[in-house]
Amino acid sequence: MNRNRNWKVAVVGATGAVGIEMIETLEKRRFPVESLTLLASARSAGKTLPFQGKDISVQELRRDSFQGIDIALFSAGGSISKEYAPIAAQAGCVVIDNSSAFRMDDSVPLVIPEINPEDAKKHKGIIANPNCTTAITLMALYPLHKAFGVTRVIAASYQAVSGTGAKAIEELQRQVRQLAAGETPTREVYPHQIAFNVLPHVDSFLPDGYTKEEMKLQNEGRKIMHHPSLRASITCVRVPVYRAHSVAVSAEFERPVSVEAAREVLSQAPGLDVVDNPAKNEYPLPLVVSGRYNCQVGRIRRDCALDNGLAFWVAGDQLLKGAALNAVQIAELLT
Ligand code: A2P
């Protein structure tokens, strides 16, 4: 990294579940920040958030917010990105966008630094950060793909409520309190009670019965891995977990894959720890990976229903590797 210069950085959606993590990750990874501008809606203007021991005031996001900014990390939802990312790019700033607004745009790189860092260099002002479940799955799938050539994937996700945002964290907390007090739980965010339940519904439904979230694994996976023939079918499930997503994956490969060879490949993979000792009840858990930069993979076994198949379980902090950490890692590629 070129430490000779410092960067004027903005975080759009600074008060949100991901925005807060972006600020903390910039500080923890000692990103060379000259100034930090925090942007959110008018509701948050004047609120302060801590950075490097100082309180920084949140400002209302406006069209002229990006004058003089070098790098803007966006996580305020797709419609804000669609409207403001081009304005920021026009003002000469590089946008790293956590929303799905530009991910499949051919002129916008979609980057996981451990997988396709070279794509970031081709940006024209906007770089997209991948979907959280896709990012966590690919941290284990890509090294296996490089070694054995993945052809298709069948998976199910177990996604934490913080992936929906700050309001969903409050909803799970409130419903747990209400149920413990013998009250009827109230709903605002999800169409059904999330406490003590699982919802086979993440994002909106498409005409073919998949949800938008579910198609991201195949579409974004193809783009990030430069693997246009990848086939991936996933059922995305929201679970009453505050933080960290888990994914049960069955993958079929072109070449034979043994458990030993897969374990060897995964143990060398950057950003990934192998936690796989069933005899001691050791496998990746959302409670354990929460707050960690590395994802974890375990339950590695031959898939008995596929040719050259491998089954495994991967978990990762979706606010970090699935969002804020990956965005800051992309920013590091620019410095
Ligand atoms: P605010 O807190 O002022 O509403 P989350 O994903 O946790 O729900 O967070 C969404 C983030 O996007 C928050 O920081 C939120 O700010 C921000 N946001 C939502 N609507 C707007 C808007 N119209 N303009 C700017 N920021 C917005």
Residues whose N, C-alpha, C, O or C-beta is under 5 A from the ligand:
A	BS01	A2P	G13 A14 T15 G16 A17 V18 G19 A40 S41 R43 S44 L61 S75 A76 T164 G165 A166 K167
